[in-house]
Amino acid sequence: MTEAEEQILRAKLAELQQEHRDLDTAIQAMADMGVNDQLQLSRMKKRKLQLKDLITQINDKLLPDIIA
């Protein structure tokens, strides 16, 4: 992987992590306010899981598992 590709991946990783944190905050805020829009909560939680998977994939590319 070139240095430019790594920088692009790190930027994407930071963006996804921020979106994941934002969703977590929004989900918690909805729960605290007692909002019972289960469809909205479900969609947000699903997106959050998708982001977690993408974050894991990028981390795996940046830090390959080297078997010694």
Backbone as CSV, one residue per row, in Angstrom:
resi,resn,N_x,N_y,N_z,CA_x,CA_y,CA_z,C_x,C_y,C_z
1,MET,0.853,-1.176,0.000,0.000,0.000,0.000,0.897,1.238,0.000
2,THR,0.555,2.168,-0.852,1.351,3.394,-0.922,0.971,4.330,0.223
3,GLU,1.824,5.298,0.438,1.581,6.260,1.510,0.310,7.075,1.244
4,ALA,0.063,7.408,-0.010,-1.132,8.170,-0.379,-2.393,7.350,-0.102
5,GLU,-2.353,6.065,-0.438,-3.502,5.190,-0.177,-3.763,5.068,1.322
6,GLU,-2.684,4.976,2.078,-2.823,4.879,3.534,-3.440,6.155,4.106
7,GLN,-3.024,7.305,3.598,-3.589,8.570,4.069,-5.078,8.657,3.754
8,ILE,-5.455,8.192,2.563,-6.869,8.195,2.182,-7.671,7.294,3.114
9,LEU,-7.120,6.102,3.401,-7.812,5.175,4.306,-7.941,5.756,5.712
10,ARG,-6.878,6.400,6.175,-6.924,7.002,7.524,-7.953,8.138,7.586
11,ALA,-8.069,8.910,6.524,-9.058,9.984,6.488,-10.472,9.398,6.489
12,LYS,-10.684,8.355,5.706,-11.986,7.691,5.657,-12.310,7.083,7.011
13,LEU,-11.307,6.490,7.649,-11.484,5.895,8.971,-11.928,6.947,9.983
14,ALA,-11.287,8.091,9.971,-11.651,9.170,10.897,-13.083,9.636,10.646
15,GLU,-13.454,9.731,9.377,-14.809,10.151,9.010,-15.856,9.139,9.508
16,LEU,-15.580,7.864,9.309,-16.514,6.818,9.747,-16.615,6.758,11.269
17,GLN,-15.486,6.923,11.937,-15.501,6.913,13.403,-16.318,8.081,13.945
18,GLN,-16.201,9.241,13.312,-16.976,10.409,13.742,-18.470,10.160,13.537
19,GLU,-18.838,9.600,12.384,-20.245,9.306,12.131,-20.771,8.285,13.136
20,HIS,-19.943,7.306,13.478,-20.331,6.285,14.466,-20.592,6.937,15.823
21,ARG,-19.703,7.834,16.236,-19.881,8.542,17.519,-21.134,9.410,17.488
22,ASP,-21.359,10.099,16.359,-22.542,10.955,16.221,-23.828,10.142,16.332
23,LEU,-23.842,8.983,15.686,-25.021,8.121,15.769,-25.236,7.632,17.193
24,ASP,-24.161,7.270,17.852,-24.256,6.814,19.239,-24.860,7.907,20.118
25,THR,-24.407,9.139,19.914,-24.931,10.276,20.674,-26.410,10.504,20.366
26,ALA,-26.781,10.421,19.092,-28.173,10.629,18.689,-29.085,9.544,19.248
27,ILE,-28.623,8.313,19.207,-29.418,7.202,19.757,-29.617,7.396,21.249
28,GLN,-28.561,7.769,21.933,-28.662,7.993,23.383,-29.591,9.166,23.696
29,ALA,-29.515,10.221,22.904,-30.378,11.385,23.117,-31.842,11.010,22.917
30,MET,-32.123,10.221,21.894,-33.504,9.782,21.662,-34.005,8.938,22.822
31,ALA,-33.150,8.069,23.343,-33.532,7.224,24.480,-33.778,8.082,25.723
32,ASP,-32.924,9.069,25.940,-33.072,9.935,27.116,-34.344,10.784,27.056
33,MET,-34.726,11.189,25.828,-35.930,12.013,25.668,-37.195,11.166,25.659
34,GLY,-37.038,9.870,25.620,-38.193,8.998,25.623,-38.868,8.882,24.271
35,VAL,-38.139,9.150,23.201,-38.690,9.030,21.857,-38.900,7.548,21.559
36,ASN,-40.110,7.213,21.127,-40.432,5.811,20.888,-40.589,5.500,19.404
37,ASP,-39.809,6.140,18.580,-39.843,5.868,17.152,-38.919,4.678,16.894
38,GLN,-39.490,3.485,17.027,-38.686,2.270,16.921,-38.079,2.086,15.538
39,LEU,-38.789,2.508,14.510,-38.262,2.386,13.155,-37.011,3.246,12.987
40,GLN,-37.084,4.478,13.452,-35.933,5.386,13.369,-34.758,4.837,14.179
41,LEU,-35.031,4.385,15.403,-33.965,3.826,16.245,-33.347,2.600,15.585
42,SER,-34.178,1.761,15.021,-33.698,0.555,14.365,-32.789,0.895,13.190
43,ARG,-33.183,1.871,12.388,-32.363,2.284,11.251,-31.029,2.869,11.702
44,MET,-31.075,3.652,12.761,-29.846,4.258,13.272,-28.898,3.187,13.808
45,LYS,-29.456,2.226,14.519,-28.625,1.153,15.073,-28.047,0.286,13.962
46,LYS,-28.829,0.041,12.921,-28.343,-0.744,11.789,-27.196,-0.010,11.107
47,ARG,-27.355,1.286,10.891,-26.293,2.087,10.273,-25.040,2.069,11.138
48,LYS,-25.238,2.145,12.451,-24.113,2.132,13.371,-23.336,0.814,13.254
49,LEU,-24.042,-0.299,13.116,-23.382,-1.588,12.937,-22.639,-1.663,11.604
50,GLN,-23.238,-1.086,10.553,-22.566,-1.050,9.255,-21.266,-0.254,9.355
51,LEU,-21.334,0.867,10.053,-20.138,1.690,10.235,-19.064,0.924,10.994
52,LYS,-19.481,0.192,12.022,-18.523,-0.587,12.809,-17.818,-1.606,11.918
53,ASP,-18.564,-2.267,11.035,-17.978,-3.232,10.115,-16.987,-2.560,9.166
54,LEU,-17.360,-1.398,8.636,-16.459,-0.664,7.735,-15.194,-0.221,8.459
55,ILE,-15.350,0.238,9.689,-14.201,0.658,10.498,-13.259,-0.523,10.714
56,THR,-13.825,-1.677,11.012,-13.022,-2.880,11.220,-12.278,-3.267,9.941
57,GLN,-12.959,-3.184,8.803,-12.320,-3.523,7.525,-11.139,-2.602,7.232
58,ILE,-11.331,-1.322,7.473,-10.245,-0.364,7.208,-9.091,-0.590,8.177
59,ASN,-9.412,-0.835,9.445,-8.355,-1.121,10.423,-7.563,-2.355,10.019
60,ASP,-8.251,-3.366,9.509,-7.573,-4.581,9.067,-6.634,-4.297,7.896
61,LYS,-7.030,-3.402,7.004,-6.172,-3.041,5.871,-4.954,-2.251,6.345
62,LEU,-5.167,-1.380,7.327,-4.071,-0.543,7.811,-3.108,-1.321,8.693
63,LEU,-3.629,-2.270,9.453,-2.813,-3.052,10.370,-2.993,-4.544,10.051
64,PRO,-2.359,-5.019,9.000,-2.559,-6.423,8.622,-2.084,-7.365,9.718
65,ASP,-2.773,-8.495,9.813,-2.451,-9.511,10.802,-1.258,-10.315,10.292
66,ILE,-0.097,-10.070,10.864,1.129,-10.724,10.427,1.403,-11.924,11.324
67,ILE,1.454,-13.082,10.706,1.745,-14.301,11.459,3.250,-14.540,11.383
68,ALA,3.873,-14.555,12.537,5.330,-14.705,12.564,5.726,-16.166,12.684
